[in-house]
């Protein structure tokens, strides 16, 4: 599968991010769900792939504070709860 690039990224409201992919598909993401599905080593056991972050431990009030690109393949999101170690690859986001 070819990894699509991001044409546009924007915050729809305080709870929703949106991506317009280069193939013109638009996807919307609930920020709380993105935080709960963080793929980082603090949230997922690297050996087993099992999620270690309990969804109920992420407040429904969590919001994005800062978005940064990671090269041409991913984003990092700094969340209002202080979490900022997740790298959300475009492939990962596209398949959510």
N, C-alpha and C positions, 0 to 999 in steps of 0.2 A: 504494500500500500504506500502510495506516495504521500509524504507529509505535506499538508497544505500550509501555506503561509497565512499570516494575519494581514489583512488589508487595513482594517480599522479595529480599534479597541476603545470602548467607552463605558462609562458608568451611567446606566439608565436612571437609577435612583440609588438611595443609600443601601439597598439590599440586593441590587442586581447589576451584574456586569454583562456586557455584550461583546461578541466578536463577529466581525464580518470577515469571512475567510476569502482568500483570493479566488476561490471557485464560486463566489457569490452566495454561499450558504451563510445565513445569520443564525447564531446561537446565543441564547440568554442563559446566564448562570446565577443561581441563588448563592450569594456570598457565604451564608451560613453552611450550605451544603458543600461548597468548595473547601471551606475550613475543615469540615468533618471528614472530607475525603482526601485530605492532604496526603501526598505520597512520600513524605520525608521519613527518615529513619527514626525520628522521635514518635511518629504516628503509625508506622508499619514496621514489623519485625523484618529486618533485612534477610534473615536466613529462611524464615518460613513464609514470608509474604502476608502473614496474618496481621490484621489491623489491631494495633494496641491502644489506639485512642478510642475511648468510649464516646459515642455521639452525644450522650447526655452531658458530657463534660464541656461541651462547647455551647456557650450561651447563645440564645436566639438573637441577642443584641450585637453580636460581633460584626464588625464592618471593616472594609479595606481602608488602610491608611495610605499605602503607597504601592504602586505597581512598577516593576522594573523588568526590562527584557533581559533574557539570558541568551546572548548571541542571536541566532536566527531560528532557534528551535524551542524556546520556552519562556515562561514568565515566572517571576517570584512575586508573592503578595505579602506585604507586611499587614498583619491584621491588628485590630484594636485591642485584642487580648495579649499582644506582645509576640505572638507566633510569627516567625518570618523565615523558617528554614526550608519550606517546601518549594520544590522546583516543579512547576506544572508544565510539562512538555506540551507542545501543540498537539501531538498525537494523543496524549492523555486527555486533553481538553476536548478534542474533536470527538472522542469516543464516550464522553460522559453523557 
